[in-house]
Amino acid sequence: MTENWTGTAAVRLRTLGLITVIASLIGAACAVAVLAWPPQVGTDWYSYPFDATGYAVAQSFFALHHIGILVGLYGLARLAWPRASRSTKAGLVIAAVGMVLLMVCELFAITAAKAQVGTPAADAVDNAYGAPMILIGAGMVLAGVGLVRRPVFPGWGRWIPLVLGIYVFVPLFPAVFGPMVLGRIAIGVWFAIFAALGVALMRAGTVAVPTDSGRPAGEPTGVRR
């Protein structure tokens, strides 16, 4: 049967979910803002539409912003860990490592702030983004398959981790290496899916999927209900 969470564990999970929702909506809004930003340089500059200073500020903000997304991955791991399979745990860890590396890449991208498209500096940044995205996508697919089989979210929520992983490969990966408009739209949608993950975490803090032992998934042993 489905049981309600109470106490500190439930409050913490809902808080992690709320942080994820806020960070995700900010990320989606940033994708729209970049598209609407009045160009300060030509399209042949890697920093487009920002000048070098604006680009450095934006990339620094993006790096900090990803901490909020990492919070969502932590919340998912905390909820799933007690009953997750080894492959699910491995997938969650891989995805988290990928997100940390993505944060590093956002800062590394500042090195191309004054570079033109197609130069070695610009190409180095483009190439650097590949590994973190693959890790995030592969990790979420691996974890998502396990979480479909052993769900920690009720209803539609069970599919979110898997969708987040698949989306990295189709359509996010090809979009971000294509025209900027398509890339930003794809990124905005990806963050919208992360917002759904945050909502699922908040819901799980109130109504949890039961485990084989009868305890809601992710609830620490000894928490009173």
C-alpha positions in Angstrom: 0.0 0.0 0.0 1.0 3.7 -0.4 2.2 5.4 2.7 2.7 9.0 3.7 6.1 10.4 4.7 6.5 12.4 7.8 9.2 14.1 9.7 12.6 15.4 8.7 13.1 12.9 5.8 9.9 14.1 4.1 10.7 17.8 4.5 14.3 17.3 3.2 13.0 15.5 0.1 10.4 18.1 -0.6 13.1 20.8 -0.2 15.4 19.0 -2.7 12.5 18.8 -5.1 11.7 22.5 -4.8 15.3 23.5 -5.4 15.3 21.3 -8.5 12.1 22.9 -9.8 13.4 26.4 -9.2 16.8 25.7 -10.8 15.2 24.0 -13.8 12.8 26.8 -14.5 15.7 29.3 -14.2 17.6 27.2 -16.7 14.7 27.1 -19.1 14.3 30.9 -18.8 18.0 31.4 -19.5 17.7 29.4 -22.7 14.9 31.8 -23.8 16.9 34.8 -22.7 19.9 33.8 -24.7 17.8 33.6 -27.8 16.1 37.0 -27.1 19.4 38.8 -26.2 20.3 41.6 -28.5 23.5 40.6 -30.3 26.6 42.4 -29.1 28.9 40.6 -31.5 28.7 39.0 -34.9 27.7 35.3 -35.3 31.2 34.4 -36.2 32.3 34.9 -32.6 32.0 32.0 -30.2 30.5 34.2 -27.5 27.5 35.2 -29.6 25.2 36.9 -28.7 27.3 38.2 -25.8 30.5 40.2 -25.9 33.5 38.6 -24.1 32.6 40.1 -20.7 28.9 39.2 -20.9 29.8 35.7 -22.1 32.1 35.1 -19.1 29.4 36.3 -16.7 26.8 34.0 -18.4 29.0 31.0 -18.3 29.9 31.5 -14.6 26.2 31.7 -13.8 25.4 28.6 -15.8 28.1 26.7 -13.9 26.6 27.8 -10.5 23.1 27.1 -11.8 23.9 23.4 -12.5 24.4 23.0 -8.7 20.6 23.2 -8.5 20.3 20.4 -11.1 22.8 18.3 -9.2 20.6 18.7 -6.1 17.9 17.0 -8.0 20.1 14.1 -8.9 21.2 13.8 -5.3 17.5 13.8 -4.2 16.8 11.0 -6.7 19.8 9.0 -5.5 18.8 9.5 -1.9 15.3 8.3 -2.6 16.3 5.3 -4.7 19.5 4.1 -3.0 18.0 1.8 -0.3 16.4 -0.5 -2.8 18.3 0.2 -6.0 20.2 -2.4 -8.0 23.9 -2.1 -8.5 23.3 -0.9 -12.1 20.9 1.7 -10.9 23.3 3.0 -8.3 26.1 3.0 -10.9 23.9 5.0 -13.3 23.1 7.6 -10.7 26.8 8.1 -9.8 27.8 8.3 -13.4 25.1 10.9 -14.1 26.2 13.0 -11.1 29.8 12.9 -12.2 28.7 14.0 -15.7 26.9 16.9 -14.2 29.9 18.0 -12.2 32.0 17.8 -15.3 29.4 19.9 -17.2 29.8 22.6 -14.6 33.6 22.5 -15.2 33.0 22.8 -18.9 30.8 25.8 -18.5 33.8 27.6 -16.8 36.3 26.2 -19.3 34.1 27.7 -22.1 35.2 31.1 -20.9 38.6 30.5 -22.5 36.9 30.9 -25.9 35.2 34.2 -24.9 37.4 36.1 -27.4 37.7 33.4 -30.0 36.0 33.1 -33.4 34.0 30.1 -34.3 36.1 27.3 -35.8 39.4 28.3 -34.1 41.3 25.9 -31.9 40.0 27.5 -28.7 36.4 27.3 -29.8 36.8 23.7 -31.1 38.4 22.7 -27.8 35.4 23.9 -25.9 32.9 22.2 -28.2 34.9 18.9 -27.8 35.0 19.2 -24.0 31.2 19.2 -23.8 30.9 15.8 -25.3 32.1 13.6 -22.4 29.9 15.2 -19.7 26.8 14.9 -21.9 27.5 11.3 -22.7 28.0 10.5 -19.0 24.8 12.2 -18.0 22.8 10.5 -20.7 24.3 7.1 -20.2 24.0 7.3 -16.5 20.4 8.4 -16.5 19.5 5.7 -19.1 21.2 3.0 -16.9 19.5 4.3 -13.8 16.2 5.0 -15.5 15.8 1.4 -16.7 16.3 0.2 -13.2 13.9 2.8 -11.8 11.2 1.7 -14.2 11.5 -1.8 -12.9 11.8 -0.8 -9.3 10.0 2.6 -9.2 10.5 5.1 -6.5 7.9 7.6 -7.9 4.2 6.8 -8.3 2.6 7.1 -11.7 4.2 9.1 -14.5 7.2 9.9 -12.3 8.8 6.5 -12.7 9.6 7.3 -16.4 11.3 10.7 -15.8 14.9 9.5 -15.1 14.8 7.3 -18.3 13.4 10.1 -20.4 16.1 12.5 -19.1 18.7 10.0 -20.2 17.2 9.3 -23.7 16.7 13.0 -24.3 20.4 13.7 -24.1 21.1 11.5 -27.1 17.9 12.4 -29.0 17.4 15.3 -29.5 19.7 17.3 -27.2 23.1 16.0 -28.4 22.6 16.7 -32.1 20.8 20.0 -31.3 23.5 21.6 -29.2 26.1 21.0 -31.9 23.8 22.4 -34.6 22.2 25.9 -35.0 22.1 27.9 -31.8 18.3 28.3 -31.9 17.7 24.6 -32.0 20.3 24.0 -29.3 18.8 26.5 -26.9 15.3 25.2 -27.5 16.5 21.7 -26.8 18.3 22.8 -23.6 15.2 24.6 -22.4 13.0 21.5 -22.9 15.6 19.4 -21.1 15.4 21.7 -18.1 11.7 21.5 -18.2 12.0 17.7 -17.8 14.3 18.3 -14.8 11.5 20.5 -13.4 9.2 17.5 -13.7 11.8 15.5 -11.7 11.7 18.1 -9.0 7.9 17.9 -8.9 8.2 14.1 -8.6 10.6 14.5 -5.7 8.2 16.8 -3.9 5.3 14.4 -4.5 7.4 11.5 -3.2 8.0 13.5 0.0 4.3 13.2 0.6 3.3 9.9 -1.0 6.0 7.3 -1.4 6.1 4.1 -3.5 6.1 1.2 -1.0 9.2 -1.1 -1.0 9.2 -4.9 -0.6 9.6 -4.4 3.2 6.5 -2.2 3.3 8.6 1.0 4.0 8.3 3.8 1.5 11.2 3.8 -1.0 14.1 5.8 0.3 12.9 6.3 3.8 15.8 5.7 6.3 15.3 2.9 8.7 13.9 4.0 12.0 11.9 7.0 10.7 8.6 7.1 12.5 5.4 7.3 10.4 
